[in-house]
Amino acid sequence: MSIPDTVVDDGTPDIRAGAPQVDVLEPDVSERSMSLGRRLRSPQTLVSFAIAFALIFLIFRRLDINFSAVWANVRQANPWLLALGFLAYYVSFPIRAVRWTALLANAKIDRKHGYAVPGIRGMSEIYVLSWFVNCVVPAKLGDAYRGYLLKKHAGPSFSKTLGTIFAERLLDVVALAILMMLSGLVAFHGTVPESLRFWYAAGGALAVVGVAGVVGLAMFGHGIGRVLPTRARPYFERLQQGVVTSFARGRFATLIATTGAIWVLEGVRVWAVANALGIDISVPACLFVALLASLLTTFPVTPAGLGAVESGTILALKLFSVTADKAASVALVDRAIAYWSVIVIGGVLYLFSKRK
């Protein structure tokens, strides 16, 4: 890849020499800093898995869940409905790829501006790889890995790419807060249980802080950049550009449609798993449980919220009069699809993919 001689004011490389290009101003993101093997062997990762399994053990013990009954429920599950849940989960990856591609294009990271951004299939592959990393190391490091992979293969600034990922996460948080509130009101017939009010507040607070952050970057970003150390300034400016320009109006309909489809599929997955296990539960209730589980994946201490998600799913299902044993069955099977299958499929992809 050639390095352009000039960079225009908006951070877009001069593409007169041809494509693909590599941005000049970018952090030093080396393969060693993104080494998965090194992070897997780190004490922090090992401790995070210990915490995760301790959380699962505690919820099983506290609710006196009978593992033999759970296993009996799982063995009797309807395989066709489980296949539907599996399909609903993995169909979301190309939809997520379409959405991220739109965000990148808004930020002028596309082939038109000289970047060799992969097609939907390639972007979906990058997504699965990043999800795999999120599932095996804590602190959502898969998001940084996704930015690194795009920088490695398409050439944009790592900081600006992270800005688009932040914008994507903001879309999810806002949608999660709105849909969790609406689905909860429908599922609980207009009255939210007191035990869930904290999670309502947490989701709403995340959405408000995220939106305020974007507005703040748009209005005061240049002023913030001027007070930063000289070395950090260009990285911050690229990050700001990535976040703010991701929300260009031209593709806003695509962003709304894909975000809505992604969350509907999350609800379909939980509904399919619950019904596969013989649990009659409403669609709004399943959507609420799926949204709460997604909120808990942000728990940074364990990989992809392992332990926290299972516990939250069981407790949420009990609010809908599902027995502890059956709720545990749903939680474990759902995570078999949305967590353990990602480790298997993503692990194979990581071993053989040319995009890692």
Secondary structure, DSSP 8 states (H G I E B T S, - for coil): -B--S-B-TTS-B--TT-S-B--SS-----TTTT-HHHHHTSHHHHHHHHHHHHHHHHHHHHTT--HHHHHHHHHT--HHHHHHHHHHHHHHHHHHHHHHHHHHHHTT-SGGGT-----HHHHHHHHHHHHHHHHHSSTTHHHHHHHHHHHHHH---HHHHHHHHHHHHHHHHHHHHHHHHHHHHHHTTT---GGGHHHHHHHHHHHHHHHHHHHHHHHHHHHHHHHS-TTTHHHHHHHHHHHHHTT-GGGHHHHHHHHHHHHHHHHHHHHHHHHHTT----HHHHHHHHHHHHHHTT-TTSGGGTTHHHHHHHHHHHTTT--HHHHHHHHHHHHIIIIIHHHHHHHHHHHH-S--
